Amino acid sequence: MRLSRGGSGLALKETLAHLWRYSSETWARQFFKGWYGRVRHSALEPVKKVALMAKTRLS
């Protein structure tokens, strides 16, 4: 179980790296919204904390 959680966390982290490839703020926000939704439904509390912090700063 721990191995799959580590893989999920790594996948979420690597997926977030795509955010910086958007040249349009609108598309970047849309991407973040989808990513944030996936994080909120995960069981990874540390990743949830980082996502909430990022959402707060982007607002």
Order of alpha helices (4+ residues) and beta strands (2+ residues): alpha-alpha-alpha
